[in-house]
Amino acid sequence: MSTGENRALAADVATLRDVLERVTRAWNGIDGSLAPSGGVARVLELYEQMRAGLGRLDFEDLDRAAADVKASVDALLTMDSDLRKLNNLKLLFEGRSAGPGERLEDE
């Protein structure tokens, strides 16, 4: 190998070493940021577990559950409205106006 080739090779090795040191620092920084969660390895493990778990859910099941919840909320809101109307009717028939904490609802 000539002296010029040796210098070029030495420069390439130095450049490679610098790149590897920057990559190592960056990786350690990322791992350090994720340390409260167990580091990169643990976060990736959790990611795989979540992906596998979510893969077992069907969108249809999620949509059905959401529709059931919405129907329940709608039914409760209707019951609440009906109870307020009954309360207003009771107040009306008793000749009272709404007191503090009570209010007449529009029907």
Secondary structure as a PSIPRED ss2 file (coil, helix, strand):
# PSIPRED VFORMAT (PSIPRED V4.0)

   1 M C   1.000  0.000  0.000
   2 S C   1.000  0.000  0.000
   3 T H   0.000  1.000  0.000
   4 G H   0.000  1.000  0.000
   5 E H   0.000  1.000  0.000
   6 N H   0.000  1.000  0.000
   7 R H   0.000  1.000  0.000
   8 A H   0.000  1.000  0.000
   9 L H   0.000  1.000  0.000
  10 A H   0.000  1.000  0.000
  11 A H   0.000  1.000  0.000
  12 D H   0.000  1.000  0.000
  13 V H   0.000  1.000  0.000
  14 A H   0.000  1.000  0.000
  15 T H   0.000  1.000  0.000
  16 L H   0.000  1.000  0.000
  17 R H   0.000  1.000  0.000
  18 D H   0.000  1.000  0.000
  19 V H   0.000  1.000  0.000
  20 L H   0.000  1.000  0.000
  21 E H   0.000  1.000  0.000
  22 R H   0.000  1.000  0.000
  23 V H   0.000  1.000  0.000
  24 T H   0.000  1.000  0.000
  25 R H   0.000  1.000  0.000
  26 A H   0.000  1.000  0.000
  27 W H   0.000  1.000  0.000
  28 N H   0.000  1.000  0.000
  29 G H   0.000  1.000  0.000
  30 I H   0.000  1.000  0.000
  31 D H   0.000  1.000  0.000
  32 G H   0.000  1.000  0.000
  33 S H   0.000  1.000  0.000
  34 L C   1.000  0.000  0.000
  35 A H   0.000  1.000  0.000
  36 P H   0.000  1.000  0.000
  37 S H   0.000  1.000  0.000
  38 G C   1.000  0.000  0.000
  39 G H   0.000  1.000  0.000
  40 V H   0.000  1.000  0.000
  41 A H   0.000  1.000  0.000
  42 R H   0.000  1.000  0.000
  43 V H   0.000  1.000  0.000
  44 L H   0.000  1.000  0.000
  45 E H   0.000  1.000  0.000
  46 L H   0.000  1.000  0.000
  47 Y H   0.000  1.000  0.000
  48 E H   0.000  1.000  0.000
  49 Q H   0.000  1.000  0.000
  50 M H   0.000  1.000  0.000
  51 R H   0.000  1.000  0.000
  52 A H   0.000  1.000  0.000
  53 G H   0.000  1.000  0.000
  54 L H   0.000  1.000  0.000
  55 G H   0.000  1.000  0.000
  56 R C   1.000  0.000  0.000
  57 L C   1.000  0.000  0.000
  58 D C   1.000  0.000  0.000
  59 F H   0.000  1.000  0.000
  60 E H   0.000  1.000  0.000
  61 D H   0.000  1.000  0.000
  62 L H   0.000  1.000  0.000
  63 D H   0.000  1.000  0.000
  64 R H   0.000  1.000  0.000
  65 A H   0.000  1.000  0.000
  66 A H   0.000  1.000  0.000
  67 A H   0.000  1.000  0.000
  68 D H   0.000  1.000  0.000
  69 V H   0.000  1.000  0.000
  70 K H   0.000  1.000  0.000
  71 A H   0.000  1.000  0.000
  72 S H   0.000  1.000  0.000
  73 V H   0.000  1.000  0.000
  74 D H   0.000  1.000  0.000
  75 A H   0.000  1.000  0.000
  76 L H   0.000  1.000  0.000
  77 L H   0.000  1.000  0.000
  78 T H   0.000  1.000  0.000
  79 M H   0.000  1.000  0.000
  80 D H   0.000  1.000  0.000
  81 S H   0.000  1.000  0.000
  82 D H   0.000  1.000  0.000
  83 L H   0.000  1.000  0.000
  84 R H   0.000  1.000  0.000
  85 K H   0.000  1.000  0.000
  86 L H   0.000  1.000  0.000
  87 N H   0.000  1.000  0.000
  88 N H   0.000  1.000  0.000
  89 L H   0.000  1.000  0.000
  90 K H   0.000  1.000  0.000
  91 L H   0.000  1.000  0.000
  92 L H   0.000  1.000  0.000
  93 F H   0.000  1.000  0.000
  94 E C   1.000  0.000  0.000
  95 G C   1.000  0.000  0.000
  96 R C   1.000  0.000  0.000
  97 S C   1.000  0.000  0.000
  98 A C   1.000  0.000  0.000
  99 G C   1.000  0.000  0.000
 100 P C   1.000  0.000  0.000
 101 G C   1.000  0.000  0.000
 102 E C   1.000  0.000  0.000
 103 R C   1.000  0.000  0.000
 104 L C   1.000  0.000  0.000
 105 E C   1.000  0.000  0.000
 106 D C   1.000  0.000  0.000
 107 E C   1.000  0.000  0.000
